[in-house]
């Protein structure tokens, strides 16, 4: 498939899928709140963070194998692809077993993770065990979707996921409204996970029949050595990522309370939907980046990164402004005023979203270049800073302290270490231009946020006021970005790209 067409097709399908999933999640959460209430929301958030810790069993193996698949996929080396997929399957089956074993072993210790176990929820160990089963079985066939990703056919996985999620959401909503039983909700989730993985696995086998061949050679020693080295580095990256981004609910549950965890989980869900859009964009672009990394000269890689970073800064800045201005009005309409967090907490959620999102272009470029090793200790240090600062501040400021700790750990280390590694080992130039551009993009985002917040403050409350705020957020930040970025070479490239896409659509 042509690279540009592959990116465009993936992007269309994945964004459509994510929009469907976003709508389903909002409806499902509303039904969840009506049927079960705040304590169940908090319990669900707690389970999510415990399971994110269990994902450490994956050890970053998937990212390492994906990197190893780019070159044989570009060269048509089906023998090596078969070898890597078999290795992937064996490791992920072991990971799924480990998640099930360790997760279920933690059942007697659930009370350790919360300040006070809710008394109004029966059968908490059973509910937790069902959540663990859903997480564990997700690994047994999911490795096949990686091949679709590498071959720029992620749209197939996206379509299957959307279809299964639509059916599951309907069944879960009916189960909650009719029975008010969280166990049925989780049982349907397990069935949906199994169906989705089975369908994607069968589809992948049909597209790539060589996967069914039995003459599979061992992975060559040099490739296996590279994977081991990358996994060794990714273990530390994974530990750091989970400790920084997967422990907020645990800390809030432990130091503040499970009801506050439930309130925070609504904000996280909305932020998570934007993260899914970001992930969709990344999934559409990364295979092309991987091919470019394997075949292009360094100057082409520099140009590609500048363009990617520019588009990301505009998008993430706009998303952050929308969150700042629309978070509370939306949640107030969606769930009610009783589900709102204090303004300073919301500001910290938005700040964490921005600084974390701005790491994505660097992280994705480093991933396709295979730059895992040199920063392996950074993630562990980041995690230690996050846990220490978050725990200390949580006792003084509550949930705001937990979020402030996450922000401090991100700004103190990965903010400068990650681009330094990319520019030194991948783009082979000093990183000064990156930081100059970063602060320029940040200043534009801050100016856009201040103007937009001021304009939104002039709109009325209620549903009509929310629509006015939405229109302001659609227009004001983008007008400011157009004015600030109009002379940048990356803006010229983006304009030409959009014009070409428009002409292609009219011809089509």
C-alpha positions as CSV (number, residue, x, y, z in Angstrom):
1,X,0.0,0.0,0.0
2,X,1.3,3.5,-0.8
3,X,2.5,5.2,2.3
4,X,0.4,8.4,2.0
5,X,-2.7,6.4,1.2
6,X,-2.0,4.0,4.0
7,X,-1.7,6.8,6.5
8,X,-4.9,8.5,5.2
9,X,-6.9,5.2,5.3
10,X,-5.7,4.3,8.7
11,X,-6.5,7.8,10.0
12,X,-10.0,7.8,8.6
13,X,-10.9,4.4,10.0
14,X,-9.2,4.8,13.4
15,X,-10.7,8.3,14.0
16,X,-14.1,7.1,13.1
17,X,-13.7,4.1,15.4
18,X,-12.5,6.3,18.2
19,X,-15.4,8.7,17.8
20,X,-17.8,5.7,18.0
21,X,-16.0,4.5,21.1
22,X,-16.0,8.0,22.7
23,X,-19.8,8.2,22.3
24,X,-20.2,4.8,23.7
25,X,-18.1,5.6,26.7
26,X,-20.0,8.7,27.6
27,X,-23.3,6.9,27.4
28,X,-22.0,3.9,29.3
29,X,-20.6,6.2,32.1
30,X,-23.9,8.0,32.4
31,X,-25.7,4.6,32.7
32,X,-23.0,3.4,35.2
33,X,-23.5,6.5,37.4
34,X,-27.3,6.1,37.3
35,X,-27.2,2.4,38.1
36,X,-24.3,2.2,40.6
37,X,-23.2,5.6,41.8
38,X,-19.9,7.2,43.0
39,X,-18.4,4.4,45.0
40,X,-18.5,2.0,42.1
41,X,-16.9,4.6,40.0
42,X,-14.1,4.9,42.5
43,X,-13.7,1.1,42.7
44,X,-13.6,0.9,38.9
45,X,-10.8,3.5,38.9
46,X,-8.9,1.6,41.6
47,X,-9.1,-1.6,39.6
48,X,-7.9,0.2,36.5
49,X,-4.7,1.4,38.3
50,X,-3.9,-2.0,39.8
51,X,-4.3,-3.6,36.4
52,X,-2.1,-1.0,34.8
53,X,0.6,-2.1,37.3
54,X,0.1,-5.7,36.2
55,X,0.8,-4.6,32.6
56,X,4.5,-4.4,33.7
57,X,4.5,-8.1,32.9
58,X,4.6,-7.2,29.2
59,X,8.0,-5.6,29.9
60,X,7.9,-3.4,26.7
61,X,8.2,-6.5,24.6
62,X,5.5,-5.4,22.1
63,X,7.3,-2.1,21.3
64,X,10.6,-3.9,20.8
65,X,9.1,-6.6,18.4
66,X,7.2,-3.9,16.5
67,X,10.4,-2.1,15.8
68,X,12.0,-5.3,14.7
69,X,9.2,-6.0,12.3
70,X,9.5,-2.7,10.3
71,X,12.5,-3.7,8.2
72,X,11.4,-7.3,7.3
73,X,7.9,-6.0,6.4
74,X,9.4,-3.3,4.1
75,X,11.7,-6.0,2.5
76,X,9.1,-8.7,2.2
77,X,11.0,-11.1,4.4
78,X,8.2,-13.4,5.4
79,X,10.5,-16.0,7.1
80,X,11.7,-13.5,9.6
81,X,8.2,-12.2,10.1
82,X,7.0,-15.7,10.9
83,X,9.8,-16.1,13.4
84,X,9.1,-12.9,15.2
85,X,5.3,-13.5,15.3
86,X,5.9,-16.9,16.9
87,X,8.2,-15.4,19.5
88,X,5.6,-12.7,20.1
89,X,2.9,-15.2,20.6
90,X,4.9,-17.3,23.1
91,X,5.8,-14.2,25.1
92,X,2.3,-12.8,25.2
93,X,0.8,-16.1,26.3
94,X,3.3,-16.1,29.2
95,X,2.4,-12.5,29.9
96,X,-1.3,-13.3,30.0
97,X,-0.7,-16.2,32.4
98,X,1.5,-14.0,34.6
99,X,-1.2,-11.2,34.8
100,X,-3.8,-13.7,35.8
101,X,-1.6,-15.4,38.4
102,X,-0.2,-12.2,40.0
103,X,-3.5,-10.3,39.7
104,X,-5.5,-13.0,41.4
105,X,-2.9,-13.4,44.1
106,X,-3.4,-9.8,45.1
107,X,-7.1,-10.3,45.9
108,X,-6.6,-10.7,49.7
109,X,-4.7,-7.4,49.8
110,X,-7.1,-5.0,48.2
111,X,-7.7,-3.1,51.4
112,X,-4.1,-2.0,51.4
113,X,-4.8,0.2,48.4
114,X,-7.6,2.2,49.8
115,X,-8.1,4.6,52.7
116,X,-11.4,3.0,53.6
117,X,-13.0,0.0,51.9
118,X,-16.6,0.9,50.8
119,X,-19.1,-1.0,52.9
120,X,-22.0,-0.7,50.4
121,X,-20.4,-2.8,47.7
122,X,-20.8,-6.6,48.0
123,X,-18.4,-9.2,46.6
124,X,-15.5,-6.8,45.9
125,X,-13.0,-9.7,45.6
126,X,-15.2,-11.3,42.9
127,X,-15.5,-8.0,41.0
128,X,-11.7,-7.6,41.2
129,X,-11.1,-11.1,40.0
130,X,-13.3,-10.6,36.9
131,X,-11.4,-7.4,36.1
132,X,-8.1,-9.4,36.3
133,X,-9.5,-12.1,34.0
134,X,-10.5,-9.5,31.4
135,X,-7.0,-8.0,31.6
136,X,-5.3,-11.4,31.4
137,X,-7.2,-12.8,28.4
138,X,-6.6,-9.7,26.4
139,X,-3.0,-10.8,25.8
140,X,-3.6,-14.3,24.4
141,X,-4.4,-13.2,20.8
142,X,-3.6,-9.5,20.7
143,X,-0.2,-10.0,19.2
144,X,-1.7,-10.5,15.8
145,X,-2.9,-6.9,15.6
146,X,0.7,-5.7,15.6
147,X,1.2,-7.2,12.2
148,X,-1.8,-5.2,10.9
149,X,-0.2,-2.1,12.4
150,X,3.2,-2.7,10.7
151,X,1.5,-3.3,7.3
152,X,-0.6,-0.1,7.7
153,X,-3.8,-2.0,8.1
154,X,-4.6,-0.9,11.6
155,X,-8.0,0.2,10.2
156,X,-9.1,-3.5,10.3
157,X,-8.4,-3.7,14.0
158,X,-10.2,-0.4,14.5
159,X,-13.3,-1.5,12.7
160,X,-13.5,-4.8,14.6
161,X,-13.0,-3.0,17.9
162,X,-15.7,-0.5,17.2
163,X,-18.2,-3.1,16.2
164,X,-17.6,-5.3,19.2
165,X,-17.6,-2.3,21.6
166,X,-20.9,-1.2,20.2
167,X,-22.5,-4.6,20.9
168,X,-20.9,-4.9,24.3
169,X,-21.9,-1.3,25.4
170,X,-25.5,-2.1,24.6
171,X,-25.4,-5.3,26.5
172,X,-23.7,-3.7,29.5
173,X,-26.1,-0.8,29.6
174,X,-29.1,-3.2,29.6
175,X,-27.5,-5.4,32.3
176,X,-26.8,-2.4,34.6
177,X,-30.3,-0.9,34.2
178,X,-32.1,-4.2,34.6
179,X,-30.0,-5.8,37.4
180,X,-27.7,-3.1,38.9
181,X,-25.1,-5.8,39.0
182,X,-21.5,-4.8,38.3
183,X,-20.4,-8.5,37.9
184,X,-22.6,-8.9,34.8
185,X,-21.0,-5.7,33.4
186,X,-17.6,-7.2,33.8
187,X,-18.6,-10.6,32.4
188,X,-19.8,-8.9,29.2
189,X,-16.5,-7.1,29.0
190,X,-14.6,-10.4,29.2
191,X,-16.7,-11.9,26.4
192,X,-16.2,-8.8,24.2
193,X,-12.4,-9.0,24.7
194,X,-12.4,-12.7,23.6
195,X,-14.5,-12.0,20.6
196,X,-12.5,-9.0,19.4
197,X,-9.2,-10.8,19.7
198,X,-10.5,-13.9,18.0
199,X,-11.9,-12.0,15.0
200,X,-8.7,-9.9,14.6
201,X,-6.6,-13.1,14.8
202,X,-8.7,-14.9,12.1
203,X,-8.6,-11.8,9.9
204,X,-4.9,-11.5,10.1
205,X,-4.4,-15.2,9.3
206,X,-6.6,-14.7,6.2
207,X,-4.6,-11.7,5.0
208,X,-1.2,-13.2,5.7
209,X,-1.6,-17.0,5.1
210,X,2.2,-17.5,5.6
211,X,1.4,-17.2,9.4
212,X,-0.2,-20.6,9.3
213,X,2.9,-22.3,7.8
214,X,4.6,-24.7,10.1
215,X,8.2,-24.3,8.8
216,X,9.1,-21.5,11.2
217,X,12.8,-20.9,11.9
218,X,14.3,-19.6,15.1
219,X,14.8,-15.9,15.3
220,X,18.3,-15.1,14.1
221,X,20.8,-14.5,16.9
222,X,21.5,-10.9,16.0
223,X,17.8,-10.0,15.8
224,X,17.1,-11.8,19.1
225,X,20.1,-10.0,20.7
226,X,18.7,-6.7,19.6
227,X,15.3,-7.5,21.0
228,X,16.7,-8.6,24.3
229,X,18.7,-5.3,24.5
230,X,15.6,-3.2,23.7
231,X,13.5,-5.2,26.1
232,X,16.1,-4.7,28.8
233,X,15.8,-0.9,28.3
234,X,12.0,-1.0,27.9
235,X,11.6,-2.8,31.2
236,X,12.8,0.4,33.0
237,X,10.7,2.6,30.7
238,X,7.6,0.6,31.5
239,X,8.3,0.6,35.2
240,X,8.6,4.4,35.1
241,X,5.6,4.9,32.9
242,X,3.3,2.8,35.1
243,X,4.6,4.4,38.3
244,X,4.0,7.9,37.0
245,X,0.8,7.5,35.0
246,X,-0.7,4.4,36.5
247,X,-0.7,5.2,40.2
248,X,-2.7,8.4,40.5
249,X,-6.0,6.5,41.4
250,X,-4.1,4.4,43.9
251,X,-2.6,7.4,45.7
252,X,-5.9,9.2,45.7
253,X,-7.7,6.1,47.0
254,X,-5.1,5.7,49.7
255,X,-4.7,9.3,50.9
256,X,-8.0,11.0,50.0
257,X,-10.8,8.4,49.5
258,X,-12.5,6.2,47.0
259,X,-15.3,8.7,46.2
260,X,-12.8,11.3,45.1
261,X,-11.2,8.6,43.0
262,X,-14.6,8.2,41.3
263,X,-14.9,11.9,40.6
264,X,-11.3,12.0,39.2
265,X,-12.1,9.0,37.0
266,X,-14.6,11.1,35.0
267,X,-12.0,13.7,34.2
268,X,-9.5,10.9,33.4
269,X,-12.1,9.3,31.1
270,X,-12.5,12.5,29.1
271,X,-8.8,13.0,29.0
272,X,-8.4,9.4,28.0
273,X,-10.7,9.9,25.0
274,X,-8.4,12.7,23.7
275,X,-5.5,10.3,24.4
276,X,-7.2,7.8,22.2
277,X,-7.4,10.3,19.4
278,X,-3.7,11.0,19.9
279,X,-3.0,7.3,19.8
280,X,-5.1,6.9,16.6
281,X,-3.1,9.6,14.9
282,X,0.2,8.0,16.1
283,X,-0.9,4.6,14.9
284,X,-1.7,6.0,11.5
285,X,1.6,7.8,11.2
286,X,4.1,5.5,12.9
287,X,4.3,2.8,10.3
288,X,5.3,5.5,7.7
289,X,7.8,6.9,10.2
290,X,9.2,3.4,10.7
291,X,9.7,3.0,7.0
292,X,11.3,6.4,6.8
293,X,13.6,5.6,9.7
294,X,14.7,2.4,8.0
295,X,15.4,3.9,4.6
296,X,15.9,7.7,4.7
297,X,18.9,10.0,5.2
298,X,19.2,11.9,8.5
299,X,18.1,15.3,7.0
300,X,14.8,13.7,5.9
301,X,14.3,12.4,9.4
302,X,14.9,15.9,10.9
303,X,12.4,17.5,8.5
304,X,9.8,14.8,9.3
305,X,10.2,15.3,13.0
306,X,9.9,19.1,12.8
307,X,6.7,18.7,10.9
308,X,5.4,16.1,13.3
309,X,6.3,18.2,16.3
310,X,4.6,21.3,14.9
311,X,1.3,19.5,14.1
312,X,1.4,17.9,17.6
313,X,2.0,21.2,19.3
314,X,-0.9,22.9,17.5
315,X,-3.2,19.9,18.2
316,X,-2.2,19.3,21.8
317,X,-2.3,23.0,22.6
318,X,-5.9,23.3,21.2
319,X,-7.0,20.2,23.1
320,X,-5.6,21.5,26.4
321,X,-7.4,24.8,25.9
322,X,-10.6,22.9,25.2
323,X,-10.2,20.9,28.4
324,X,-9.5,23.9,30.5
325,X,-12.6,25.7,29.3
326,X,-15.1,22.8,28.8
327,X,-14.2,20.2,31.5
328,X,-16.5,21.5,34.2
329,X,-19.4,22.8,32.0
330,X,-19.5,19.4,30.3
331,X,-19.4,17.3,33.4
332,X,-22.0,19.5,35.1
333,X,-24.4,18.9,32.2
334,X,-23.4,15.2,31.8
335,X,-23.4,13.9,35.4
336,X,-24.4,16.9,37.6
337,X,-22.7,19.6,39.7
338,X,-21.9,17.1,42.4
339,X,-19.3,15.4,40.2
340,X,-17.1,18.5,39.8
341,X,-13.5,18.8,41.2
342,X,-12.0,22.2,42.5
343,X,-10.7,24.6,39.8
344,X,-7.0,24.2,40.8
345,X,-7.3,20.4,40.5
346,X,-8.7,20.8,37.0
347,X,-5.9,23.2,36.0
348,X,-3.4,20.5,37.2
349,X,-5.1,17.8,35.2
350,X,-4.9,20.0,32.1
351,X,-1.2,20.9,32.7
352,X,-0.3,17.2,33.0
353,X,-2.2,16.4,29.8
354,X,-0.3,19.1,27.9
355,X,3.2,18.2,29.1
356,X,2.6,14.5,28.7
357,X,1.1,14.9,25.2
358,X,4.0,17.0,24.1
359,X,6.3,14.0,24.8
360,X,4.5,12.0,22.1
361,X,6.3,13.2,19.0
362,X,9.7,12.6,20.6
363,X,8.6,9.2,22.0
364,X,7.2,8.0,18.7
365,X,10.2,9.1,16.7
366,X,12.6,7.4,19.2
367,X,10.5,4.3,19.1
368,X,10.7,3.8,15.3
369,X,14.4,4.5,15.5
370,X,14.9,1.9,18.2
371,X,16.4,4.4,20.7
372,X,15.5,2.6,23.9
373,X,18.7,1.9,25.6
374,X,20.4,5.2,26.6
375,X,17.6,6.5,28.7
376,X,16.7,3.3,30.5
377,X,17.4,4.7,34.0
378,X,15.5,8.0,33.4
379,X,12.1,6.3,33.8
380,X,13.0,4.7,37.2
381,X,14.2,8.0,38.6
382,X,11.1,9.8,37.2
383,X,8.9,7.2,39.0
384,X,10.7,7.6,42.3
385,X,10.4,11.4,42.2
386,X,6.7,11.1,41.3
387,X,5.8,8.7,44.1
388,X,7.8,10.6,46.7
389,X,6.5,14.0,45.8
390,X,2.9,12.9,45.2
391,X,2.7,11.0,48.5
392,X,4.2,13.9,50.4
393,X,2.0,16.6,48.8
394,X,-1.2,14.4,48.9
395,X,-1.1,14.5,52.7
396,X,-1.2,18.3,52.6
397,X,-3.2,19.1,49.5
398,X,-5.1,15.9,48.7
399,X,-5.8,15.2,45.1
400,X,-4.1,18.4,44.0
401,X,-0.9,17.2,45.7
402,X,-1.0,13.9,43.8
403,X,-1.4,15.7,40.4
404,X,1.3,18.2,41.3
405,X,3.7,15.4,42.0
406,X,3.1,13.9,38.6
407,X,3.7,17.3,37.0
408,X,7.0,17.9,38.9
409,X,8.3,14.4,38.0
410,X,7.6,15.0,34.3
411,X,9.1,18.5,34.1
412,X,12.2,17.6,36.1
413,X,13.4,14.7,33.9
414,X,11.7,13.5,30.7
415,X,11.1,17.1,29.5
416,X,14.7,17.6,28.7
417,X,16.3,14.0,28.8
418,X,14.0,12.5,26.0
419,X,14.6,15.2,23.3
420,X,18.3,15.3,24.2
421,X,18.5,11.5,23.5
422,X,16.6,11.9,20.2
423,X,18.7,14.7,18.9
424,X,22.0,13.2,20.0
425,X,21.5,9.6,18.8
426,X,18.7,9.9,16.2
427,X,18.7,13.3,14.5
428,X,22.5,13.9,15.1
429,X,22.3,17.6,15.9
430,X,22.2,19.8,19.1
431,X,18.7,20.0,20.7
432,X,18.6,23.8,21.1
433,X,16.1,24.2,18.3
434,X,13.7,21.7,19.9
435,X,13.6,23.7,23.2
436,X,13.3,27.0,21.4
437,X,10.3,25.7,19.4
438,X,8.8,24.1,22.5
439,X,8.7,27.3,24.5
440,X,7.4,29.2,21.4
441,X,4.6,26.7,21.0
442,X,3.9,26.9,24.8
443,X,3.7,30.7,24.7
444,X,1.2,30.5,21.8
445,X,-0.9,28.0,23.7
446,X,-0.8,30.1,26.8
447,X,-1.9,33.2,24.9
448,X,-4.7,31.2,23.2
449,X,-5.8,29.7,26.5
450,X,-6.0,33.1,28.2
451,X,-8.0,34.7,25.4
452,X,-10.3,31.7,25.1
453,X,-10.9,31.5,28.9
454,X,-11.8,35.2,29.0
455,X,-14.3,34.8,26.1
456,X,-15.8,31.7,27.6
457,X,-16.4,33.6,30.8
458,X,-18.7,36.0,28.9
459,X,-21.0,33.1,27.9
460,X,-24.1,32.0,29.9
461,X,-24.4,28.8,31.9
462,X,-26.4,25.7,31.0
463,X,-26.7,23.8,27.7
464,X,-26.9,26.9,25.6
465,X,-23.8,28.4,27.3
466,X,-21.9,25.2,26.8
467,X,-22.6,25.4,23.0
468,X,-21.3,28.9,23.0
469,X,-18.2,27.9,24.9
470,X,-17.7,25.1,22.4
471,X,-17.9,27.5,19.4
472,X,-15.4,29.8,21.1
473,X,-13.0,26.9,21.7
474,X,-13.3,25.9,18.1
475,X,-12.5,29.3,16.8
476,X,-10.4,31.4,19.1
477,X,-7.3,29.2,19.7
478,X,-7.0,28.2,16.1
479,X,-7.2,31.8,14.9
480,X,-4.4,32.7,17.3
481,X,-2.3,29.7,16.1
482,X,-2.9,30.7,12.5
483,X,-1.6,34.2,13.2
484,X,1.4,33.0,15.2
485,X,2.5,30.1,12.9
486,X,1.6,31.5,9.4
487,X,5.3,32.1,8.3
488,X,6.7,28.8,9.6
489,X,8.0,26.3,7.0
490,X,5.9,23.6,8.7
491,X,2.8,25.7,8.3
492,X,3.5,26.0,4.6
493,X,3.9,22.3,4.4
494,X,0.7,21.7,6.3
495,X,-1.2,24.1,4.1
496,X,0.0,22.4,0.9
497,X,-0.8,19.0,2.3
498,X,-4.4,20.0,3.1
499,X,-4.8,21.5,-0.4
500,X,-3.5,18.3,-2.0
501,X,-5.9,16.3,0.1
502,X,-8.8,18.6,-0.8
503,X,-8.0,18.3,-4.6
504,X,-7.7,14.5,-4.2
505,X,-11.1,14.3,-2.5
506,X,-12.8,16.4,-5.2
507,X,-11.3,14.2,-7.9
508,X,-12.4,11.1,-6.1
